[in-house]
Amino acid sequence: MFKIVKVVSIILFISNCSISVAQLGTESPKDKEIRVETDINNLFKAVIVSAAKDLNKDQTMRPFAIVKKADGSTGLYQSDESDKNKNLSVVDQASAIRNLLTGLANSDQIIAYAQATYVNIQKDGSQSQQGISVELEHKEGVSIMRFLPVEPVTKDEKKVLDFKINNVSTAKKPTVVFALSNL
C-alpha cells in the first residue's frame, strides 16, 4: 500500500531548447556515452550541493529528487511540509517521490534523475553510519546507487556536517524508474 504524498515542484532553471545531435540521430556511441555521463554527473553534483545546504541548516533533510526533463530543463521534487507528510516515514516519502518519477518517465517527461535521502545504515553488526543515499538513473540505461557518509563535526563553535567524499561507495542497481520506458 502506498501513501499519497503531496509534492512540490520547483523549476530550478530552464535551458534553451535547441535541437541536439542526439535528436538528429547522428550521435556516435562515444558522444552518447559522454552526454549520459555529463547528465548523471551534473545531477549528482546538484543533488549533493542541495543536500549539503539543507542538512547544514538544521541537520535534517526531507527526501527529494532533481530531474532532467525531456526539454533539457531541470526540476526539483520534494514532499511538502504539511502535517500529513511530517507523519510519514522517510521511506514512505522517498517511495512517493519515486512513484511520481516513474509516472514522469513513463510519459517521457524526464530523461534522468537523482534522488537523495538522508539515511542511517548499519552493516553486519558494525556501528551505524549516517549519510546520503543517492539513486541515479538515466533513460539510456545507467542506474547507480551511491552512499556518502556524513558525520557531525564542530567548526568555529558551530555543529556542521562533514561529507566524506573520499569514502563514497557506488553500486549498480536495478532500473526502477525507467524500467517500463526502456522496454
N, CA and C atoms as a LAMMPS dump frame, in Angstrom:
ITEM: TIMESTEP
0
ITEM: NUMBER OF ATOMS
549
ITEM: BOX BOUNDS ff ff ff
-5.0000000000000000e+02 5.0000000000000000e+02
-5.0000000000000000e+02 5.0000000000000000e+02
-5.0000000000000000e+02 5.0000000000000000e+02
ITEM: ATOMS id mol type element x y z
1 1 1 N 0.847 -1.177 0
2 1 2 C 0 0 0
3 1 3 C 0.888 1.235 0
4 2 1 N 0.633 2.156 -0.895
5 2 2 C 1.4 3.382 -0.972
6 2 3 C 0.592 4.523 -0.385
7 3 1 N 1.259 5.387 0.322
8 3 2 C 0.61 6.568 0.859
9 3 3 C 0.808 7.708 -0.121
10 4 1 N -0.19 8.529 -0.255
11 4 2 C -0.12 9.666 -1.167
12 4 3 C 0.617 10.8 -0.459
13 5 1 N 1.582 11.372 -1.123
14 5 2 C 2.341 12.486 -0.585
15 5 3 C 2.182 13.658 -1.535
16 6 1 N 1.798 14.792 -1.002
17 6 2 C 1.718 15.992 -1.824
18 6 3 C 3.146 16.415 -2.138
19 7 1 N 3.415 16.688 -3.39
20 7 2 C 4.776 17.012 -3.816
21 7 3 C 4.807 18.425 -4.377
22 8 1 N 5.827 19.15 -4.005
23 8 2 C 6.036 20.492 -4.5
24 8 3 C 6.993 20.411 -5.678
25 9 1 N 6.671 21.06 -6.765
26 9 2 C 7.526 21.078 -7.944
27 9 3 C 8.06 22.483 -8.133
28 10 1 N 9.369 22.603 -8.223
29 10 2 C 10.008 23.9 -8.409
30 10 3 C 10.905 23.807 -9.628
31 11 1 N 10.765 24.721 -10.535
32 11 2 C 11.645 24.748 -11.699
33 11 3 C 12.933 25.451 -11.273
34 12 1 N 14.044 24.75 -11.379
35 12 2 C 15.32 25.335 -10.998
36 12 3 C 15.832 26.293 -12.068
37 13 1 N 15.795 25.862 -13.3
38 13 2 C 16.156 26.744 -14.396
39 13 3 C 15.655 26.134 -15.689
40 14 1 N 15.507 26.95 -16.686
41 14 2 C 15.069 26.458 -17.986
42 14 3 C 16.176 26.743 -18.974
43 15 1 N 16.606 25.682 -19.653
44 15 2 C 17.642 25.875 -20.666
45 15 3 C 16.973 26.084 -22.012
46 16 1 N 17.723 26.642 -22.962
47 16 2 C 17.13 26.846 -24.283
48 16 3 C 16.929 25.494 -24.95
49 17 1 N 15.926 25.413 -25.77
50 17 2 C 15.521 24.14 -26.371
51 17 3 C 15.958 24.078 -27.817
52 18 1 N 17.229 23.909 -28.066
53 18 2 C 17.72 23.757 -29.43
54 18 3 C 17.77 22.275 -29.764
55 19 1 N 17.838 21.951 -31.026
56 19 2 C 17.9 20.562 -31.449
57 19 3 C 19.323 20.063 -31.254
58 20 1 N 19.454 18.954 -30.548
59 20 2 C 20.778 18.404 -30.276
60 20 3 C 21.146 17.376 -31.335
61 21 1 N 22.415 17.004 -31.337
62 21 2 C 22.903 15.979 -32.253
63 21 3 C 22.17 14.668 -31.98
64 22 1 N 21.887 14.376 -30.695
65 22 2 C 21.196 13.134 -30.341
66 22 3 C 19.809 13.099 -30.965
67 23 1 N 19.118 14.219 -31.01
68 23 2 C 17.781 14.262 -31.593
69 23 3 C 17.818 14.061 -33.101
70 24 1 N 18.895 14.423 -33.735
71 24 2 C 19.019 14.257 -35.175
72 24 3 C 19.408 12.834 -35.557
73 25 1 N 19.819 12.022 -34.57
74 25 2 C 20.166 10.631 -34.832
75 25 3 C 21.577 10.429 -35.359
76 26 1 N 22.446 11.431 -35.29
77 26 2 C 23.806 11.307 -35.801
78 26 3 C 24.835 11.223 -34.678
79 27 1 N 24.403 10.888 -33.497
80 27 2 C 25.293 10.839 -32.341
81 27 3 C 26.099 9.527 -32.35
82 28 1 N 27.403 9.651 -32.19
83 28 2 C 28.256 8.46 -32.131
84 28 3 C 28.104 7.812 -30.752
85 29 1 N 28.458 6.534 -30.629
86 29 2 C 28.396 5.886 -29.317
87 29 3 C 29.232 6.612 -28.259
88 30 1 N 30.386 7.115 -28.635
89 30 2 C 31.241 7.841 -27.692
90 30 3 C 30.562 9.144 -27.252
91 31 1 N 29.958 9.874 -28.208
92 31 2 C 29.249 11.105 -27.863
93 31 3 C 28.071 10.822 -26.938
94 32 1 N 27.37 9.718 -27.195
95 32 2 C 26.239 9.337 -26.333
96 32 3 C 26.745 9.054 -24.92
97 33 1 N 27.839 8.312 -24.822
98 33 2 C 28.416 7.988 -23.517
99 33 3 C 28.795 9.259 -22.761
100 34 1 N 29.413 10.196 -23.447
101 34 2 C 29.811 11.462 -22.822
102 34 3 C 28.585 12.252 -22.382
103 35 1 N 27.54 12.293 -23.218
104 35 2 C 26.316 13.031 -22.889
105 35 3 C 25.632 12.439 -21.654
106 36 1 N 25.494 11.11 -21.623
107 36 2 C 24.842 10.451 -20.486
108 36 3 C 25.662 10.655 -19.22
109 37 1 N 26.98 10.506 -19.319
110 37 2 C 27.853 10.71 -18.163
111 37 3 C 27.763 12.152 -17.66
112 38 1 N 27.704 13.102 -18.559
113 38 2 C 27.579 14.507 -18.176
114 38 3 C 26.251 14.749 -17.46
115 39 1 N 25.161 14.187 -18.001
116 39 2 C 23.859 14.336 -17.342
117 39 3 C 23.901 13.795 -15.917
118 40 1 N 24.434 12.573 -15.748
119 40 2 C 24.494 11.937 -14.424
120 40 3 C 25.387 12.729 -13.474
121 41 1 N 26.565 13.152 -13.946
122 41 2 C 27.475 13.921 -13.099
123 41 3 C 26.863 15.253 -12.67
124 42 1 N 26.191 15.939 -13.598
125 42 2 C 25.554 17.222 -13.258
126 42 3 C 24.452 17.038 -12.228
127 43 1 N 23.635 15.997 -12.39
128 43 2 C 22.577 15.74 -11.416
129 43 3 C 23.161 15.354 -10.057
130 44 1 N 24.222 14.532 -10.067
131 44 2 C 24.845 14.131 -8.805
132 44 3 C 25.385 15.356 -8.06
133 45 1 N 26.08 16.21 -8.776
134 45 2 C 26.628 17.418 -8.15
135 45 3 C 25.498 18.294 -7.603
136 46 1 N 24.443 18.487 -8.377
137 46 2 C 23.326 19.331 -7.939
138 46 3 C 22.643 18.76 -6.702
139 47 1 N 22.451 17.451 -6.661
140 47 2 C 21.76 16.85 -5.532
141 47 3 C 22.63 16.904 -4.274
142 48 1 N 23.939 16.742 -4.404
143 48 2 C 24.825 16.802 -3.237
144 48 3 C 24.915 18.231 -2.694
145 49 1 N 25.031 19.208 -3.571
146 49 2 C 25.068 20.612 -3.128
147 49 3 C 23.764 20.969 -2.406
148 50 1 N 22.628 20.57 -2.974
149 50 2 C 21.333 20.853 -2.348
150 50 3 C 21.201 20.146 -1.003
151 51 1 N 21.625 18.89 -0.933
152 51 2 C 21.552 18.133 0.318
153 51 3 C 22.435 18.767 1.388
154 52 1 N 23.641 19.172 1.008
155 52 2 C 24.561 19.785 1.975
156 52 3 C 23.976 21.079 2.54
157 53 1 N 23.42 21.905 1.673
158 53 2 C 22.805 23.156 2.138
159 53 3 C 21.653 22.873 3.09
160 54 1 N 20.799 21.931 2.715
161 54 2 C 19.638 21.592 3.539
162 54 3 C 20.066 21.008 4.883
163 55 1 N 20.999 20.065 4.867
164 55 2 C 21.444 19.427 6.109
165 55 3 C 22.176 20.391 7.03
166 56 1 N 22.959 21.301 6.494
167 56 2 C 23.708 22.219 7.345
168 56 3 C 22.827 23.288 7.967
169 57 1 N 21.592 23.466 7.464
170 57 2 C 20.662 24.414 8.103
171 57 3 C 20.229 23.903 9.471
172 58 1 N 19.705 22.678 9.511
173 58 2 C 19.162 22.157 10.771
174 58 3 C 19.442 20.665 10.973
175 59 1 N 20.335 20.101 10.18
176 59 2 C 20.747 18.699 10.242
177 59 3 C 19.589 17.729 10.006
178 60 1 N 18.609 18.182 9.24
179 60 2 C 17.527 17.309 8.78
180 60 3 C 17.357 17.525 7.282
181 61 1 N 16.746 16.55 6.631
182 61 2 C 16.528 16.673 5.191
183 61 3 C 15.366 15.772 4.795
184 62 1 N 14.396 16.333 4.11
185 62 2 C 13.324 15.524 3.532
186 62 3 C 13.833 14.943 2.217
187 63 1 N 13.41 13.737 1.855
188 63 2 C 13.827 13.173 0.568
189 63 3 C 13.428 14.106 -0.579
190 64 1 N 14.28 14.154 -1.608
191 64 2 C 13.98 14.982 -2.765
192 64 3 C 14.66 14.402 -3.995
193 65 1 N 14.22 14.882 -5.16
194 65 2 C 14.83 14.448 -6.42
195 65 3 C 15.019 15.653 -7.318
196 66 1 N 16.124 15.648 -8.03
197 66 2 C 16.378 16.633 -9.079
198 66 3 C 16.337 15.858 -10.385
199 67 1 N 15.583 16.378 -11.348
200 67 2 C 15.393 15.68 -12.612
201 67 3 C 15.869 16.518 -13.778
202 68 1 N 16.259 15.82 -14.839
203 68 2 C 16.486 16.474 -16.123
204 68 3 C 15.288 16.123 -16.978
205 69 1 N 14.557 17.156 -17.37
206 69 2 C 13.34 16.955 -18.153
207 69 3 C 13.679 16.744 -19.617
208 70 1 N 12.718 16.223 -20.361
209 70 2 C 12.914 15.933 -21.779
210 70 3 C 13.259 17.184 -22.577
211 71 1 N 12.788 18.346 -22.122
212 71 2 C 13.091 19.59 -22.844
213 71 3 C 14.438 20.186 -22.444
214 72 1 N 15.19 19.501 -21.561
215 72 2 C 16.508 19.958 -21.136
216 72 3 C 16.501 20.776 -19.855
217 73 1 N 15.326 21.2 -19.394
218 73 2 C 15.255 21.968 -18.151
219 73 3 C 15.418 21.042 -16.952
220 74 1 N 15.581 21.613 -15.789
221 74 2 C 15.788 20.859 -14.562
222 74 3 C 14.667 21.18 -13.588
223 75 1 N 14.263 20.193 -12.808
224 75 2 C 13.213 20.399 -11.815
225 75 3 C 13.578 19.746 -10.498
226 76 1 N 12.946 20.207 -9.44
227 76 2 C 13.145 19.669 -8.093
228 76 3 C 11.802 19.184 -7.583
229 77 1 N 11.763 17.971 -7.053
230 77 2 C 10.553 17.411 -6.46
231 77 3 C 10.865 17.01 -5.031
232 78 1 N 10.042 17.501 -4.087
233 78 2 C 10.236 17.204 -2.673
234 78 3 C 8.88 17.209 -2
235 79 1 N 8.693 16.336 -1.029
236 79 2 C 7.435 16.353 -0.297
237 79 3 C 7.327 17.682 0.448
238 80 1 N 6.109 18.193 0.52
239 80 2 C 5.933 19.489 1.184
240 80 3 C 5.964 19.319 2.707
241 81 1 N 5.871 20.418 3.427
242 81 2 C 5.992 20.393 4.882
243 81 3 C 4.642 20.295 5.581
244 82 1 N 3.659 19.676 4.949
245 82 2 C 2.341 19.538 5.563
246 82 3 C 2.413 18.586 6.756
247 83 1 N 1.424 18.714 7.642
248 83 2 C 1.367 17.832 8.814
249 83 3 C 1.256 16.37 8.376
250 84 1 N 0.515 16.123 7.307
251 84 2 C 0.353 14.753 6.803
252 84 3 C 1.706 14.167 6.424
253 85 1 N 2.518 14.926 5.709
254 85 2 C 3.83 14.425 5.288
255 85 3 C 4.803 14.293 6.444
256 86 1 N 4.701 15.177 7.439
257 86 2 C 5.606 15.098 8.595
258 86 3 C 5.428 13.794 9.352
259 87 1 N 4.212 13.218 9.27
260 87 2 C 3.923 11.966 9.978
261 87 3 C 4.327 10.729 9.179
262 88 1 N 4.705 10.908 7.909
263 88 2 C 5.135 9.779 7.095
264 88 3 C 6.607 9.468 7.339
265 89 1 N 6.959 8.215 7.208
266 89 2 C 8.365 7.834 7.356
267 89 3 C 9.165 8.343 6.16
268 90 1 N 10.468 8.378 6.322
269 90 2 C 11.359 8.768 5.233
270 90 3 C 11.19 7.811 4.059
271 91 1 N 11.023 6.532 4.345
272 91 2 C 10.839 5.537 3.291
273 91 3 C 9.565 5.82 2.502
274 92 1 N 8.465 6.155 3.204
275 92 2 C 7.212 6.464 2.523
276 92 3 C 7.34 7.719 1.66
277 93 1 N 8.021 8.738 2.175
278 93 2 C 8.214 9.964 1.395
279 93 3 C 9.062 9.689 0.152
280 94 1 N 10.147 8.939 0.318
281 94 2 C 11.019 8.613 -0.824
282 94 3 C 10.267 7.759 -1.846
283 95 1 N 9.453 6.814 -1.38
284 95 2 C 8.678 5.97 -2.29
285 95 3 C 7.661 6.786 -3.08
286 96 1 N 7.026 7.745 -2.435
287 96 2 C 6.054 8.587 -3.13
288 96 3 C 6.725 9.407 -4.225
289 97 1 N 7.912 9.923 -3.942
290 97 2 C 8.647 10.686 -4.957
291 97 3 C 9.057 9.759 -6.097
292 98 1 N 9.533 8.562 -5.771
293 98 2 C 9.926 7.6 -6.804
294 98 3 C 8.721 7.239 -7.683
295 99 1 N 7.545 7.087 -7.087
296 99 2 C 6.332 6.803 -7.871
297 99 3 C 6.012 7.957 -8.814
298 100 1 N 6.178 9.188 -8.345
299 100 2 C 5.975 10.358 -9.201
300 100 3 C 6.969 10.327 -10.363
301 101 1 N 8.239 10.046 -10.065
302 101 2 C 9.273 9.983 -11.103
303 101 3 C 8.963 8.898 -12.126
304 102 1 N 8.452 7.761 -11.665
305 102 2 C 8.093 6.672 -12.577
306 102 3 C 7.013 7.122 -13.549
307 103 1 N 6.027 7.832 -13.041
308 103 2 C 4.979 8.365 -13.912
309 103 3 C 5.53 9.343 -14.933
310 104 1 N 6.44 10.216 -14.488
311 104 2 C 7.062 11.173 -15.406
312 104 3 C 7.902 10.457 -16.465
313 105 1 N 8.619 9.404 -16.059
314 105 2 C 9.443 8.639 -17.014
315 105 3 C 8.569 7.895 -18.01
316 106 1 N 7.496 7.284 -17.532
317 106 2 C 6.614 6.522 -18.426
318 106 3 C 5.91 7.407 -19.439
319 107 1 N 5.76 8.694 -19.122
320 107 2 C 5.143 9.625 -20.073
321 107 3 C 6.199 10.456 -20.807
322 108 1 N 7.46 10.001 -20.745
323 108 2 C 8.583 10.624 -21.455
324 108 3 C 8.784 12.095 -21.109
325 109 1 N 8.495 12.476 -19.857
326 109 2 C 8.69 13.857 -19.43
327 109 3 C 10.068 14.101 -18.838
328 110 1 N 10.733 13.039 -18.349
329 110 2 C 12.087 13.178 -17.799
330 110 3 C 13.014 12.179 -18.478
331 111 1 N 14.319 12.538 -18.507
332 111 2 C 15.304 11.616 -19.089
333 111 3 C 16.323 11.121 -18.061
334 112 1 N 16.379 11.77 -16.901
335 112 2 C 17.309 11.35 -15.851
336 112 3 C 16.883 11.968 -14.531
337 113 1 N 17.339 11.35 -13.431
338 113 2 C 17.045 11.911 -12.109
339 113 3 C 18.124 11.495 -11.115
340 114 1 N 18.189 12.25 -10.031
341 114 2 C 18.996 11.894 -8.863
342 114 3 C 18.105 12.124 -7.646
343 115 1 N 17.875 11.075 -6.87
344 115 2 C 17.037 11.186 -5.673
345 115 3 C 17.912 11.018 -4.443
346 116 1 N 17.768 11.94 -3.492
347 116 2 C 18.585 11.916 -2.275
348 116 3 C 17.706 11.676 -1.051
349 117 1 N 18.217 10.826 -0.157
350 117 2 C 17.543 10.533 1.099
351 117 3 C 18.612 10.483 2.187
352 118 1 N 18.343 11.125 3.324
353 118 2 C 19.253 11.082 4.463
354 118 3 C 18.941 9.809 5.235
355 119 1 N 19.922 8.92 5.353
356 119 2 C 19.682 7.598 5.931
357 119 3 C 20.704 7.26 7.009
358 120 1 N 20.386 6.235 7.758
359 120 2 C 21.261 5.677 8.769
360 120 3 C 21.398 4.199 8.422
361 121 1 N 22.612 3.737 8.107
362 121 2 C 22.795 2.335 7.735
363 121 3 C 23.698 1.63 8.731
364 122 1 N 23.522 0.325 8.8
365 122 2 C 24.371 -0.493 9.661
366 122 3 C 24.678 -1.772 8.906
367 123 1 N 25.956 -2.085 8.785
368 123 2 C 26.371 -3.256 8.02
369 123 3 C 26.988 -4.298 8.938
370 124 1 N 26.44 -5.485 8.914
371 124 2 C 26.995 -6.643 9.619
372 124 3 C 27.355 -6.353 11.078
373 125 1 N 26.445 -5.771 11.833
374 125 2 C 26.664 -5.541 13.251
375 125 3 C 27.639 -4.437 13.6
376 126 1 N 28.157 -3.732 12.604
377 126 2 C 29.088 -2.64 12.885
378 126 3 C 28.308 -1.407 13.351
379 127 1 N 29.031 -0.373 13.71
380 127 2 C 28.414 0.862 14.166
381 127 3 C 27.624 1.492 13.012
382 128 1 N 26.476 2.075 13.322
383 128 2 C 25.673 2.679 12.264
384 128 3 C 26.367 3.927 11.717
385 129 1 N 26.056 4.243 10.474
386 129 2 C 26.668 5.388 9.788
387 129 3 C 25.569 6.217 9.133
388 130 1 N 25.568 7.527 9.416
389 130 2 C 24.64 8.429 8.761
390 130 3 C 25.228 8.83 7.419
391 131 1 N 24.335 9.111 6.481
392 131 2 C 24.817 9.553 5.186
393 131 3 C 23.672 9.826 4.236
394 132 1 N 24.058 10.167 3.035
395 132 2 C 23.081 10.467 2
396 132 3 C 23.095 9.323 0.986
397 133 1 N 21.943 8.745 0.792
398 133 2 C 21.765 7.726 -0.233
399 133 3 C 21.279 8.451 -1.484
400 134 1 N 21.983 8.249 -2.589
401 134 2 C 21.622 8.904 -3.848
402 134 3 C 21.372 7.834 -4.893
403 135 1 N 20.167 7.841 -5.449
404 135 2 C 19.835 6.965 -6.572
405 135 3 C 19.919 7.8 -7.837
406 136 1 N 20.633 7.3 -8.834
407 136 2 C 20.776 7.993 -10.117
408 136 3 C 20.327 7.055 -11.224
409 137 1 N 19.513 7.579 -12.123
410 137 2 C 19.116 6.791 -13.288
411 137 3 C 19.058 7.692 -14.502
412 138 1 N 19.379 7.103 -15.635
413 138 2 C 19.253 7.793 -16.918
414 138 3 C 18.429 6.899 -17.836
415 139 1 N 17.596 7.502 -18.631
416 139 2 C 16.725 6.751 -19.539
417 139 3 C 17.515 5.822 -20.447
418 140 1 N 18.748 6.175 -20.74
419 140 2 C 19.546 5.394 -21.681
420 140 3 C 20.38 4.315 -21.011
421 141 1 N 19.928 3.858 -19.823
422 141 2 C 20.489 2.642 -19.26
423 141 3 C 21.36 2.728 -18.032
424 142 1 N 21.783 3.883 -17.592
425 142 2 C 22.63 3.978 -16.409
426 142 3 C 21.748 3.958 -15.165
427 143 1 N 22.124 3.149 -14.18
428 143 2 C 21.39 3.076 -12.924
429 143 3 C 22.384 2.797 -11.801
430 144 1 N 22.589 3.78 -10.928
431 144 2 C 23.625 3.703 -9.892
432 144 3 C 23.033 4.129 -8.558
433 145 1 N 23.541 3.526 -7.49
434 145 2 C 23.207 3.977 -6.141
435 145 3 C 24.513 4.335 -5.453
436 146 1 N 24.527 5.495 -4.8
437 146 2 C 25.727 5.93 -4.074
438 146 3 C 25.359 6.232 -2.632
439 147 1 N 26.299 5.982 -1.741
440 147 2 C 26.141 6.338 -0.335
441 147 3 C 27.309 7.225 0.048
442 148 1 N 27.003 8.406 0.564
443 148 2 C 28.034 9.338 1.018
444 148 3 C 27.952 9.454 2.533
445 149 1 N 28.926 8.926 3.252
446 149 2 C 28.915 9.067 4.708
447 149 3 C 28.982 10.539 5.113
448 150 1 N 28.255 10.863 6.166
449 150 2 C 28.213 12.225 6.694
450 150 3 C 28.36 12.117 8.205
451 151 1 N 29.191 12.981 8.784
452 151 2 C 29.286 12.972 10.25
453 151 3 C 29.306 14.391 10.792
454 152 1 N 28.654 14.592 11.937
455 152 2 C 28.651 15.922 12.558
456 152 3 C 30.044 16.267 13.091
457 153 1 N 30.479 17.475 12.857
458 153 2 C 31.74 17.98 13.39
459 153 3 C 31.499 19.385 13.946
460 154 1 N 32.392 19.823 14.799
461 154 2 C 32.298 21.182 15.321
462 154 3 C 33.3 22.047 14.576
463 155 1 N 32.812 23.145 14.014
464 155 2 C 33.646 24.059 13.252
465 155 3 C 33.27 25.473 13.671
466 156 1 N 34.256 26.22 14.143
467 156 2 C 34.011 27.586 14.624
468 156 3 C 32.889 27.603 15.657
469 157 1 N 32.94 26.637 16.599
470 157 2 C 31.968 26.505 17.684
471 157 3 C 30.543 26.263 17.2
472 158 1 N 30.39 25.814 15.968
473 158 2 C 29.074 25.519 15.411
474 158 3 C 29.106 24.092 14.876
475 159 1 N 28.053 23.336 15.165
476 159 2 C 27.972 21.964 14.698
477 159 3 C 27.532 21.967 13.232
478 160 1 N 28.374 21.378 12.371
479 160 2 C 28.062 21.257 10.94
480 160 3 C 28.296 19.805 10.531
481 161 1 N 27.915 19.48 9.319
482 161 2 C 28.103 18.128 8.815
483 161 3 C 29.273 18.083 7.857
484 162 1 N 30.08 17.03 7.979
485 162 2 C 31.243 16.828 7.134
486 162 3 C 30.944 15.666 6.185
487 163 1 N 31 15.949 4.888
488 163 2 C 30.754 14.922 3.881
489 163 3 C 32.057 14.215 3.568
490 164 1 N 32.073 12.913 3.731
491 164 2 C 33.27 12.104 3.493
492 164 3 C 33.297 11.64 2.037
493 165 1 N 33.562 12.572 1.139
494 165 2 C 33.528 12.263 -0.296
495 165 3 C 34.524 11.164 -0.655
496 166 1 N 35.662 11.103 0.042
497 166 2 C 36.654 10.086 -0.28
498 166 3 C 36.179 8.681 0.093
499 167 1 N 35.092 8.575 0.838
500 167 2 C 34.554 7.275 1.228
501 167 3 C 33.271 6.927 0.468
502 168 1 N 33.049 7.558 -0.66
503 168 2 C 31.843 7.295 -1.432
504 168 3 C 31.819 5.843 -1.869
505 169 1 N 30.676 5.198 -1.67
506 169 2 C 30.517 3.851 -2.201
507 169 3 C 29.543 3.928 -3.362
508 170 1 N 29.769 3.106 -4.362
509 170 2 C 28.926 3.102 -5.551
510 170 3 C 28.576 1.663 -5.888
511 171 1 N 27.33 1.448 -6.195
512 171 2 C 26.892 0.119 -6.614
513 171 3 C 25.862 0.265 -7.723
514 172 1 N 25.894 -0.66 -8.679
515 172 2 C 24.86 -0.675 -9.702
516 172 3 C 23.578 -1.132 -9.045
517 173 1 N 22.457 -0.658 -9.551
518 173 2 C 21.169 -1.07 -9.013
519 173 3 C 20.236 -1.377 -10.175
520 174 1 N 19.186 -2.127 -9.908
521 174 2 C 18.233 -2.382 -10.987
522 174 3 C 17.502 -1.101 -11.345
523 175 1 N 17.154 -0.944 -12.602
524 175 2 C 16.384 0.216 -13.033
525 175 3 C 14.994 0.104 -12.436
526 176 1 N 14.535 1.163 -11.761
527 176 2 C 13.19 1.144 -11.203
528 176 3 C 12.298 2.211 -11.809
529 177 1 N 12.825 3.394 -12.061
530 177 2 C 12.026 4.481 -12.598
531 177 3 C 11.854 4.348 -14.109
532 178 1 N 12.926 4.004 -14.804
533 178 2 C 12.87 3.9 -16.252
534 178 3 C 12.653 2.469 -16.734
535 179 1 N 12.253 1.57 -15.852
536 179 2 C 12.117 0.159 -16.202
537 179 3 C 11.145 -0.068 -17.363
538 180 1 N 9.986 0.558 -17.333
539 180 2 C 8.997 0.361 -18.388
540 180 3 C 9.325 1.158 -19.643
541 181 1 N 9.931 2.33 -19.467
542 181 2 C 10.197 3.168 -20.629
543 181 3 C 11.329 2.621 -21.489
544 182 1 N 12.123 1.689 -20.961
545 182 2 C 13.229 1.108 -21.73
546 182 3 C 12.849 -0.171 -22.466
547 183 1 N 11.616 -0.638 -22.28
548 183 2 C 11.202 -1.899 -22.92
549 183 3 C 10.883 -1.703 -24.37
